[in-house]
């Protein structure tokens, strides 16, 4: 390709951060002229950005082809019916862009294409001999995110690689899944990411097993845990084992204590310590049973309250709650909700109320009158608690799970804390944050069943196909490479992903410099490098700053030292500078670029 | 790349035409497994189709880069505001896919991106020194066509290359336009099209000059004309010069004749010939003034009737009418419309009614009572006509334009006929049909003015930029290459665009054949060819048929003749077959492929 002149390249570097910049990648990609905002979560790719995107796509294509995946491309505009058949038309709620055509037909902008791939394979394939099959696409997707943020890190229009595997049986699915997992490892290695593979929730996707590839980053919205023994999971996927039953036969009957004003756990612990001291040790927040109430809205609009009981030293983790309830959504109980439910006394909610004949359920065992009640797995049969008495200024102590109250079930949505034991016994958990870059699912037969994808098996009988689905955020990957490699001066691309290999900075106005710079650019281009010649009529200082901001991996300065027959080679990532003789420059630069 | 096994390639050839097939390309692309329908005008690309698409895109990219155009990519999901500013939010009418996001914000799916490119350049550029600039994208576009048809030939989701030029002045715009025109000539030459470049209407796009690149095809929806002297235009763009004034001072006053039942031109000519014979020659349809009435609906919903007067030997060309009135739309006057306008007597409409004091206008000179009246350019001042009398069973003769009636203006929407003189005097026109593959526009300052794109000129004053816009239907190009090259057996791709260079047809079950076929495939692949090995467990006949249907340019048959040490090379386009010695096969095939 020919040498690009910076004076002609469609790029303007900006001195100002974008107004809504919260992530470094967003700041630098915008200021360096890679992307430009069109609407919330909707961006244009400028020439530099598009080149990086193409390089990321090429890596993904190579690794997908290497596992035998075949590329196709579906439309983004999709008819409602298939998504209706699997329930996702409604399950996606407001995250789905819906529209009607001129005839009133319902369409959506595809957020992911399980339905369409299932139908395509159903359309063309009919025998076990056709399987296994893996198809993929790199395609523009749409999600009407409530909170688009950080530029292309979390957009509403974005580019994904999504692939789908089709197998006759579970063993085949496991193979396809493992092949994808290995391809993802190679892709993320080549992108240079510091990443973890964690157990994940399947969410709206459905299916059994799934793992996420998270790039470790403080800017991440996902929290994950790791143990020294190798356990790793998205916090939403951490499953606390249910507590084993303990013997509570010696626990005295529940009794009420007066706790005026003790509407917080700390205050309750303090009162308990004073009026009902324990014989074994001081009271602790973990001895209290906190009850948090939410209004839960189903996708069809039905609403009902849900009370969640959990040890008082933990909060409900709202993302874990969201994942556990999806596609239903939970919102905090507001004053109007409390007014409509006088049996729930704010600050004093508990599973029972004491009467002369003993405890009477207020929560749980949902009948017409009682409120649905789910508890943390730590609230096991026989466990003893202090909790609200459903009357202002009163709590109950010696409240025994299974004796005095019966929850409707377990819900594992309490926050995960550093130091908690890993569910598999592999040691204490540590917490970190990451950005979801990839997600692989063993979908199983959910979509194939809903849409009737069957093939004839070896015995000539119809068998439902089992599927996997596998995604990578492609535009997000561009942002995360930027995020992981940038510094206080701007972007610093790894060589395999940089928009150009090298910039020649013409740092002076003399004709000899201009000629030398042009000759160098031409020679490097002939050697197969992608070369920019910064020939602009601005000061060398501006050129140096722009070259750092844009993040060319290598800069070659043709300036005053040319009089001595030398040029300077600068390495963006390390900051190293090296003076080389002009006649050796091409060799040195090619070596630097090619590594 | 590695050899692809037909047994693993995601393709199924179909024996049945798609239900709605009207174009050969649609039939063969579907039956050969290149595309698959998802919804009306919405298609998926299967692996074979995607490979052809990529090759077409590569040619376009090369030629766009060669004229210095820089690639960017805009979103498809676009906010309403810029399209509101230029009027296209409403002008596009029902052709635009509109939707709302979760917050009720209005969005559209981009049909073309003039507004967005204008805003981008406004955003980043500010000086004449930044110009000229040409940007382009290859991107998915949306139009809610009333009649999507012929598969990907006219889709509702489709791929376009659109580019935009930005210049300071008209001379710059002309240069940019000419460079694009030449790039288009190179692109369409490389795609192998039989095409014409014709003058075109700008339509909803606005702007002054524009030309279309039409691929000559009976399946085309566009009609165009050519003259021996080099005139070429879309029929919508043909401009008939207004007739010069003639002296009508000797023409007697208009008089009424009784014409019961003569509601057609033929019947009228017959009556005139009988009751009011001409002295010079027999009556002809071209001597009568036919008046056709339409109901015209503006984009804002306002409706009013329009009468068009034209020589009786011509019809109104509805596509020319649509182009002339856009963005307003015309529909035929129905019975209810006639009932609401008793002054318009069906079959006897004319510009005037005779009273004792002479002709009184019924049409034209639109006041509160009269109906808007436009006439064909052939209806010049002083021309003499027979026309309706606005009373049942009566016509007027000796009706003189400019004396007896005054139209509101001219409208050039009569059908163009073979043999009509070219407007530029270059000889008689011939008519043909074509498919619009490209359209280039000198937009001028319409968008820059509406959106405020100005730069500082050489004198430090703000000057509005002048723009061009240039489109190529990329997915349509795939269809048209298929359309132009297919035959009764299926597709027959030109070598530069074929999904694979060669298929090795294993035509037998012997192990020696299998080994020879595999070795040949490997050697061709090593020589840089894209190779498919048809290793399926089906008969040679099925393989031959599929290879012709899919349109591999070269097939190599490894079958019984292998016993004699030879294989057969078949050329898809010419049908030629050639037997070659196995040891010379690779050389022969590479030569055949590389030409």
Interface residues (C-beta under 8 A of the other chain):
Chain A: X1 X8 X9 X10 X11 X12 X33 X36 X38 X39 X42 X43 X44 X45 X46 X47 X50 X65 X68 X70 X71 X72 X73 X74 X75 X76 X77 X78 X79 X94 X95 X97 X98 X99 X101 X102 X105 X107 X109 X116 X120 X123 X124 X125 X133 X135 X140 X142 X144 X146 X156 X157
Chain B: X1 X8 X9 X10 X11 X12 X33 X36 X38 X39 X42 X43 X44 X45 X46 X47 X50 X65 X68 X70 X71 X72 X73 X74 X75 X76 X77 X78 X79 X94 X95 X97 X98 X99 X101 X102 X105 X107 X109 X116 X120 X123 X124 X125 X133 X135 X140 X142 X144 X146 X156 X157
